[in-house]
Amino acid sequence: MMEYTLSLALVDFLPVVFTAVGLFFIVRMVAYINGRQGRVAALGAGLTVAGGFFKAVWKLLMATSGGEMDIRLLDDALFILMAPGYTLLAFSVWQTVRAVRGQKTYHVWRAPVIFIGVMFALSAALYVSRPASPAWERILLSVMVLATVMTGVLLILFSFRQKLTLAGTLFIINLVGVFLLNGLARMPEQTIALQWIEESINAISWLAFMVAAVRVYGYTRENFGVDTAVAATPVTA
């Protein structure tokens, strides 16, 4: 069983805070361009932050109880909540980028809700047919990682297209951190030292995301207006 120290468990709340603040400004950015799409982003952000928070709580309980309080639902909440959360975020950011570029946008709920429904149906079917297998988790984990990467790539492209070099660079740092953590998590022996490295990368990458999100939102407020017709209109060229 993986061991957690109290200090390590407490530090795990830092990325949750940075993510929450960053996503708050991403939601505001999306909502400023399109209010209805902002509601999709808000739900996605709420699910994503909740997933990270419950995972951090699980680590804290494990650390304070010496591994006795292993509440699996809190641990599993990371991908159970983040998979649909990041799916909604990826779709809303994609719609926002299209709106800013004057391209056609689509129904705010239909596509992501259908996709999430199919995802959970497949995961549930695997859980029922093969309860001892981690296959049901891998479906959700794969979607979570893919949607996280898509959201990051879209924000990077948006930043550089709008000549927000610092924000784009910070989003790249965040995405690199995501890939590094994914690789480190696959290492069979998760020592305390390795976990500190992982937590440091996690905190730095989401701090970068938070700063980038604040800058992108500020730029959006200055250069784009609210458009109830689903398309954003640039104030400046």
ZADOPA-15517 format. One record per residue (C-alpha): residue number from 1; residue in three letters; z, x, y. Coordinates in pm, whole numbers, plus 50000, padded with zeros to 5 digits. Example, Ala and Ser with C-alpha at 12.3 -4.5 7.8 and 13.67 -1.06 7.14 Angstrom:
BEGIN
+-----+------+-------+-------+-------+
| pos | code |     Z |     X |     Y |
+-----+------+-------+-------+-------+
|   1 |  ALA | 50780 | 51230 | 49550 |
|   2 |  SER | 50714 | 51367 | 49894 |
+-----+------+-------+-------+-------+
end
This chain:
BEGIN
+-----+------+-------+-------+-------+
| pos | code |     Z |     X |     Y |
+-----+------+-------+-------+-------+
|   1 |  MET | 50000 | 50000 | 50000 |
|   2 |  MET | 49914 | 50128 | 50347 |
|   3 |  GLU | 50217 | 50232 | 50554 |
|   4 |  TYR | 50268 | 50164 | 50926 |
|   5 |  THR | 50523 | 50312 | 51163 |
|   6 |  LEU | 50675 | 50098 | 51438 |
|   7 |  SER | 50518 | 50307 | 51715 |
|   8 |  LEU | 50178 | 50281 | 51548 |
|   9 |  ALA | 50212 | 49904 | 51514 |
|  10 |  LEU | 50310 | 49865 | 51881 |
|  11 |  VAL | 50017 | 50077 | 52000 |
|  12 |  ASP | 49787 | 49843 | 51807 |
|  13 |  PHE | 49853 | 49578 | 52073 |
|  14 |  LEU | 49687 | 49795 | 52341 |
|  15 |  PRO | 49329 | 49735 | 52221 |
|  16 |  VAL | 49409 | 49363 | 52199 |
|  17 |  VAL | 49514 | 49361 | 52565 |
|  18 |  PHE | 49210 | 49565 | 52674 |
|  19 |  THR | 48979 | 49338 | 52473 |
|  20 |  ALA | 49138 | 49023 | 52616 |
|  21 |  VAL | 49098 | 49142 | 52975 |
|  22 |  GLY | 48744 | 49264 | 52914 |
|  23 |  LEU | 48635 | 48941 | 52747 |
|  24 |  PHE | 48798 | 48741 | 53027 |
|  25 |  PHE | 48553 | 48901 | 53270 |
|  26 |  ILE | 48260 | 48866 | 53028 |
|  27 |  VAL | 48338 | 48494 | 53002 |
|  28 |  ARG | 48355 | 48470 | 53381 |
|  29 |  MET | 48021 | 48650 | 53408 |
|  30 |  VAL | 47857 | 48410 | 53164 |
|  31 |  ALA | 48019 | 48104 | 53324 |
|  32 |  TYR | 47915 | 48217 | 53672 |
|  33 |  ILE | 47552 | 48213 | 53562 |
|  34 |  ASN | 47578 | 47901 | 53345 |
|  35 |  GLY | 47892 | 47687 | 53322 |
|  36 |  ARG | 47810 | 47525 | 52986 |
|  37 |  GLN | 47731 | 47859 | 52827 |
|  38 |  GLY | 48058 | 47987 | 52970 |
|  39 |  ARG | 48247 | 47738 | 52753 |
|  40 |  VAL | 48080 | 47882 | 52443 |
|  41 |  ALA | 48179 | 48232 | 52552 |
|  42 |  ALA | 48535 | 48119 | 52627 |
|  43 |  LEU | 48580 | 47975 | 52277 |
|  44 |  GLY | 48432 | 48290 | 52125 |
|  45 |  ALA | 48661 | 48511 | 52332 |
|  46 |  GLY | 48966 | 48305 | 52239 |
|  47 |  LEU | 48891 | 48331 | 51866 |
|  48 |  THR | 48820 | 48703 | 51894 |
|  49 |  VAL | 49140 | 48785 | 52081 |
|  50 |  ALA | 49344 | 48564 | 51846 |
|  51 |  GLY | 49205 | 48751 | 51545 |
|  52 |  GLY | 49301 | 49087 | 51693 |
|  53 |  PHE | 49643 | 48961 | 51799 |
|  54 |  PHE | 49731 | 48822 | 51455 |
|  55 |  LYS | 49622 | 49149 | 51293 |
|  56 |  ALA | 49849 | 49342 | 51531 |
|  57 |  VAL | 50137 | 49104 | 51453 |
|  58 |  TRP | 50078 | 49162 | 51081 |
|  59 |  LYS | 50102 | 49539 | 51131 |
|  60 |  LEU | 50422 | 49496 | 51333 |
|  61 |  LEU | 50580 | 49281 | 51061 |
|  62 |  MET | 50477 | 49532 | 50795 |
|  63 |  ALA | 50626 | 49819 | 50996 |
|  64 |  THR | 50958 | 49647 | 51072 |
|  65 |  SER | 51006 | 49514 | 50718 |
|  66 |  GLY | 50905 | 49827 | 50530 |
|  67 |  GLY | 50603 | 49648 | 50386 |
|  68 |  GLU | 50798 | 49346 | 50261 |
|  69 |  MET | 50653 | 49089 | 50505 |
|  70 |  ASP | 50291 | 49103 | 50392 |
|  71 |  ILE | 50155 | 48775 | 50531 |
|  72 |  ARG | 49794 | 48797 | 50416 |
|  73 |  LEU | 49671 | 48515 | 50639 |
|  74 |  LEU | 49764 | 48718 | 50948 |
|  75 |  ASP | 49575 | 49018 | 50811 |
|  76 |  ASP | 49273 | 48811 | 50707 |
|  77 |  ALA | 49266 | 48639 | 51048 |
|  78 |  LEU | 49094 | 48949 | 51186 |
|  79 |  PHE | 48759 | 48855 | 51034 |
|  80 |  ILE | 48824 | 48483 | 50975 |
|  81 |  LEU | 48855 | 48435 | 51352 |
|  82 |  MET | 48650 | 48727 | 51482 |
|  83 |  ALA | 48338 | 48644 | 51278 |
|  84 |  PRO | 48282 | 48306 | 51450 |
|  85 |  GLY | 48428 | 48442 | 51774 |
|  86 |  TYR | 48182 | 48726 | 51810 |
|  87 |  THR | 47898 | 48503 | 51690 |
|  88 |  LEU | 47965 | 48269 | 51983 |
|  89 |  LEU | 47999 | 48563 | 52221 |
|  90 |  ALA | 47677 | 48727 | 52103 |
|  91 |  PHE | 47484 | 48402 | 52145 |
|  92 |  SER | 47626 | 48328 | 52490 |
|  93 |  VAL | 47559 | 48682 | 52617 |
|  94 |  TRP | 47206 | 48665 | 52474 |
|  95 |  GLN | 47147 | 48335 | 52653 |
|  96 |  THR | 47284 | 48483 | 52974 |
|  97 |  VAL | 47058 | 48788 | 52956 |
|  98 |  ARG | 46757 | 48560 | 52901 |
|  99 |  ALA | 46860 | 48341 | 53195 |
| 100 |  VAL | 46892 | 48640 | 53426 |
| 101 |  ARG | 46542 | 48754 | 53326 |
| 102 |  GLY | 46401 | 48407 | 53390 |
| 103 |  GLN | 46330 | 48342 | 53021 |
| 104 |  LYS | 46375 | 48020 | 52828 |
| 105 |  THR | 46727 | 47942 | 52707 |
| 106 |  TYR | 46831 | 47709 | 52427 |
| 107 |  HIS | 47094 | 47448 | 52342 |
| 108 |  VAL | 47432 | 47606 | 52408 |
| 109 |  TRP | 47604 | 47496 | 52084 |
| 110 |  ARG | 47348 | 47404 | 51818 |
| 111 |  ALA | 47233 | 47743 | 51684 |
| 112 |  PRO | 47573 | 47920 | 51674 |
| 113 |  VAL | 47752 | 47620 | 51523 |
| 114 |  ILE | 47492 | 47586 | 51246 |
| 115 |  PHE | 47509 | 47960 | 51175 |
| 116 |  ILE | 47889 | 47960 | 51166 |
| 117 |  GLY | 47890 | 47655 | 50937 |
| 118 |  VAL | 47654 | 47825 | 50691 |
| 119 |  MET | 47861 | 48145 | 50708 |
| 120 |  PHE | 48186 | 47968 | 50620 |
| 121 |  ALA | 48015 | 47759 | 50351 |
| 122 |  LEU | 47889 | 48074 | 50178 |
| 123 |  SER | 48226 | 48244 | 50214 |
| 124 |  ALA | 48411 | 47940 | 50077 |
| 125 |  ALA | 48171 | 47911 | 49783 |
| 126 |  LEU | 48232 | 48275 | 49693 |
| 127 |  TYR | 48608 | 48230 | 49725 |
| 128 |  VAL | 48606 | 47927 | 49494 |
| 129 |  SER | 48373 | 48080 | 49235 |
| 130 |  ARG | 48518 | 48433 | 49246 |
| 131 |  PRO | 48873 | 48414 | 49391 |
| 132 |  ALA | 48964 | 48764 | 49273 |
| 133 |  SER | 48660 | 48921 | 49438 |
| 134 |  PRO | 48655 | 49040 | 49803 |
| 135 |  ALA | 48299 | 48907 | 49835 |
| 136 |  TRP | 48409 | 48613 | 50051 |
| 137 |  GLU | 48571 | 48856 | 50295 |
| 138 |  ARG | 48264 | 49078 | 50306 |
| 139 |  ILE | 48049 | 48788 | 50423 |
| 140 |  LEU | 48277 | 48734 | 50723 |
| 141 |  LEU | 48326 | 49106 | 50783 |
| 142 |  SER | 47950 | 49169 | 50782 |
| 143 |  VAL | 47889 | 48890 | 51032 |
| 144 |  MET | 48175 | 49014 | 51251 |
| 145 |  VAL | 48038 | 49370 | 51264 |
| 146 |  LEU | 47679 | 49254 | 51321 |
| 147 |  ALA | 47779 | 49014 | 51600 |
| 148 |  THR | 48001 | 49280 | 51762 |
| 149 |  VAL | 47713 | 49528 | 51764 |
| 150 |  MET | 47469 | 49267 | 51898 |
| 151 |  THR | 47707 | 49176 | 52181 |
| 152 |  GLY | 47750 | 49542 | 52269 |
| 153 |  VAL | 47376 | 49616 | 52262 |
| 154 |  LEU | 47300 | 49314 | 52483 |
| 155 |  LEU | 47562 | 49422 | 52737 |
| 156 |  ILE | 47426 | 49778 | 52735 |
| 157 |  LEU | 47070 | 49657 | 52795 |
| 158 |  PHE | 47183 | 49420 | 53070 |
| 159 |  SER | 47378 | 49697 | 53244 |
| 160 |  PHE | 47097 | 49951 | 53246 |
| 161 |  ARG | 46836 | 49693 | 53346 |
| 162 |  GLN | 47052 | 49608 | 53646 |
| 163 |  LYS | 47099 | 49982 | 53717 |
| 164 |  LEU | 47470 | 49968 | 53633 |
| 165 |  THR | 47473 | 50315 | 53480 |
| 166 |  LEU | 47850 | 50357 | 53459 |
| 167 |  ALA | 47900 | 50016 | 53297 |
| 168 |  GLY | 47619 | 50082 | 53050 |
| 169 |  THR | 47767 | 50420 | 52958 |
| 170 |  LEU | 48112 | 50267 | 52907 |
| 171 |  PHE | 47965 | 49994 | 52684 |
| 172 |  ILE | 47797 | 50271 | 52480 |
| 173 |  ILE | 48133 | 50447 | 52444 |
| 174 |  ASN | 48279 | 50120 | 52318 |
| 175 |  LEU | 48000 | 50075 | 52064 |
| 176 |  VAL | 48031 | 50434 | 51942 |
| 177 |  GLY | 48402 | 50368 | 51895 |
| 178 |  VAL | 48324 | 50062 | 51683 |
| 179 |  PHE | 48097 | 50269 | 51456 |
| 180 |  LEU | 48350 | 50552 | 51429 |
| 181 |  LEU | 48630 | 50312 | 51334 |
| 182 |  ASN | 48407 | 50146 | 51075 |
| 183 |  GLY | 48346 | 50485 | 50915 |
| 184 |  LEU | 48709 | 50600 | 50931 |
| 185 |  ALA | 48831 | 50271 | 50780 |
| 186 |  ARG | 48628 | 50348 | 50466 |
| 187 |  MET | 48824 | 50665 | 50396 |
| 188 |  PRO | 49034 | 50612 | 50082 |
| 189 |  GLU | 49351 | 50784 | 50205 |
| 190 |  GLN | 49476 | 50626 | 50528 |
| 191 |  THR | 49745 | 50874 | 50633 |
| 192 |  ILE | 49967 | 50816 | 50936 |
| 193 |  ALA | 49783 | 51096 | 51119 |
| 194 |  LEU | 49446 | 50934 | 51048 |
| 195 |  GLN | 49576 | 50597 | 51164 |
| 196 |  TRP | 49686 | 50755 | 51494 |
| 197 |  ILE | 49334 | 50890 | 51539 |
| 198 |  GLU | 49194 | 50544 | 51465 |
| 199 |  GLU | 49431 | 50375 | 51709 |
| 200 |  SER | 49346 | 50628 | 51980 |
| 201 |  ILE | 48973 | 50570 | 51935 |
| 202 |  ASN | 49030 | 50195 | 51929 |
| 203 |  ALA | 49235 | 50197 | 52250 |
| 204 |  ILE | 48995 | 50425 | 52440 |
| 205 |  SER | 48685 | 50234 | 52332 |
| 206 |  TRP | 48825 | 49896 | 52438 |
| 207 |  LEU | 48959 | 50040 | 52763 |
| 208 |  ALA | 48601 | 50149 | 52832 |
| 209 |  PHE | 48482 | 49798 | 52747 |
| 210 |  MET | 48736 | 49644 | 52986 |
| 211 |  VAL | 48634 | 49864 | 53279 |
| 212 |  ALA | 48264 | 49801 | 53211 |
| 213 |  ALA | 48319 | 49425 | 53189 |
| 214 |  VAL | 48496 | 49420 | 53526 |
| 215 |  ARG | 48207 | 49608 | 53688 |
| 216 |  VAL | 47941 | 49386 | 53532 |
| 217 |  TYR | 48122 | 49072 | 53644 |
| 218 |  GLY | 48154 | 49205 | 53998 |
| 219 |  TYR | 47782 | 49279 | 54007 |
| 220 |  THR | 47701 | 48933 | 53873 |
| 221 |  ARG | 47905 | 48763 | 54144 |
| 222 |  GLU | 47726 | 48962 | 54412 |
| 223 |  ASN | 47372 | 48918 | 54283 |
| 224 |  PHE | 47345 | 48591 | 54091 |
| 225 |  GLY | 47433 | 48233 | 54170 |
| 226 |  VAL | 47545 | 47944 | 53952 |
| 227 |  ASP | 47245 | 47755 | 53816 |
| 228 |  THR | 47304 | 47415 | 53655 |
| 229 |  ALA | 46950 | 47416 | 53519 |
| 230 |  VAL | 47040 | 47693 | 53272 |
| 231 |  ALA | 46832 | 47958 | 53447 |
| 232 |  ALA | 46982 | 48216 | 53679 |
| 233 |  THR | 46825 | 48291 | 54014 |
| 234 |  PRO | 46864 | 48645 | 54149 |
| 235 |  VAL | 46977 | 48665 | 54507 |
| 236 |  THR | 46828 | 49010 | 54546 |
| 237 |  ALA | 46529 | 49171 | 54381 |
+-----+------+-------+-------+-------+
end
